[in-house]
Amino acid sequence: MRRTVLTIVTLSFLLQATAQTSDAKMKAYVASLMSKMTLDEKIGQLNLVTPGSGVPTGSVVSRGVEDNIRKGRVGGLFGIFGPDKIRQAQTLAVKESRLHIPLIFGLDVIHGHKTIFPVPLGLSCSWDTTLIERTARIAAIEASADGLCWVYSPMVDIARDPRWGRIAEGSGEDPYLGSKIARAMVKGYQGTDLSKDNTVMACVKHFALYGAAEAGRDYNTTDMSRIRMYNEYLPPYKAAVDAGVGSVMSSFNEIDGIPATGNHWLLTELLRNKWGFKGFVVSDYTSVNEMIAHGMGDLSTVSALALKAGLDMDMVGEGFLTTLQNSLKAGKVTPKEINDACQRVLEAKYKLGLFDDPFRYINESRPDKEILTAQNRQAARETAARSMVLLKNERQTLPLKKSGTIALIGPLADNHAEMLGTWAVSGDKTKSVSIQEGFKNVAGSVQMLFAKGSNITDDTAFAKRISPFGKPTEIDPRTPEVMIQEAVDAAGKADVVVAVVGEAAEMSGESSSRTSLDLPGSQRRLIEALVKTGKPLVVVLMNGRPLTIPWLDEQAPAIVEAWFAGTEAGNAIADVLFGSYNPSGKLTTSFPRNVGQIPIYYNHKNTGRPYEGGNPKFKSDYLDVDNSPLYPFGYGLSYTTFTYDTIQLSQNTIRPGQPITATVLVKNTGNMAGEETVQLYIRDLVGSVTRPVKELKGFQKIKLNAGEMKKVEFTISENDLRFYNSELKYVSEPGEFKLFIGTNSRDVKEAGFRLEK
Ligand code: BGC
């Protein structure tokens, strides 16, 4: 035993020593290189440009890229992929620039590169960090096979406002789950060795609080207390930093009145000094320049502000490139500030192994062998099925039988493009499987009727707005009445109706905020007409955010939230609907009953006049709608049913170093095998500051055969009870706690314990 401990100690000492030596080697290499660099070349390393073949999200794309590369005035390139293009650019840098410094190549690989996985909000509903890590691993392999070494993911912004379209890009409303997913994704992208040719550097974004934009309007002001930041919004970014993420992207919004990109407290005091982040920080797309509109000064002032705040790389705006020399002369920035930023960018290139071999990620034989392989597609199919959430299933409408006649209806039922979702920059719609195709693949023997039933939107101007990157979302010229009638006729001839409705891909995502979360266009009328036919109806939703669908919940017997499920969406939806996969997804964001309830989230605080008890008049509630969401956080059904026995605690008291265990028996009471995510929540009943009514502190995904019972055990220690107090100290406070275990954040069993110190 002693020997093992000694061996472990020696080993970890050796590992540390090796890390220190390689760190020292890197520092020496970079210092020696920097001693040869001119000021112009150093500033050049801070310049990130896009030649414009990707998705330009700001109003400009870079010009004169080739010439600037030759002159050593570019540190990195994004928005291009493919070994050919990347080889060309890298050759320019290493053959024609004076110091032959390689470029770093980035891209928005957000939920897969070419094999597209479900949008991150969907992915998070799998509550399966191993699965999520695998998606990031596959994305890293595909991206690196396409010449890339840097990806702008994970996006870990906590979002509690579904009006904000970018809720689709993150993991929902919970900091605990969000942190686990952040860690898994960083691990998946970066692996254990960043210099391998199939790992890529991750970039956690958008630092910070971007998900809290006022009124859910993109890029809008955020304003929150430090205590809320620390407890509720910052944990996932910190988890990514703790997992060793190589880079961080600053966000567009302001924090305490200073835009994140120029916020010294955020980028230096918190990120580097407190959290010990060692990588580099890149701005968001022209977010340095955008500080002018924020009212922080002219280009030279905001560029200096950003550098001094701790920003290292300027995305697209070229504020650093065009103003830092003069700012240095004018004493507005120091040589050290420029050197520090340059050093951090060069260190990233060193860690990626680009100084050893600038062409490490460029191998023309890789794309064919490693991209969109059958294996990757299979992983996408499995992942998509596991991300879907069964919202309702009355009278066992699902799973469908593989016989009889099915009317497949809806604007998204035979579409290849929308299912890829937002930020599928390199996704190829010609490779995606539509639902109609999926049905044929999975249930070929079924007789199928098809009707479009409605457009996603009937408004041509709106269709253009939601198609910024290509052909406008298609509008069938027939009137809604004609299309609905066609669908009703098809339904009349079928045994069961499956209607696939929702949003167009770009109705969620960046700059896609909405004030109404209804089904757009005539889709609601379509569904209501189908309900009236009296045929069994399954509604499949394809969307990137919660929609307000209480009417649908009342009317449709079965609803599946499929999200934008990616390349294999059609197959995966068919797998779920026909029961080849028994759905197990659980929501990671609350579904509001109406937009007026927003923001709505499970881990809220209590008020002094809570809903329960007291004078019925003076309550914290609404006159016109219940306080509760339509579907709570953690909610999701299965084709089977699970029961939870009472919670057994090993002891009633936790002390530092003496955790307790909470055990619950979970039984599959249906007649089909299924997976259940058992969720553990706590509530700190009395605190020096108010505490949320529930906080997720653990979860386990288990598989149970029909009739099978399993004991699920959670360990809860003093550490799990910590939070940031009013002095921003991470503490636990003695006293009474409640503990809940259940199938979602609403339906739980309850027990109680004490913390003593
Ligand atoms: C987005 C980022 C993205 C960047 C580069 C910005 O508009 O906010 O998430 O990584 O563009 O494409």
Residues whose N, C-alpha, C, O or C-beta is under 5 A from the ligand:
A	BS01	BGC	V55 T57 D108 Y152 D284 Y285
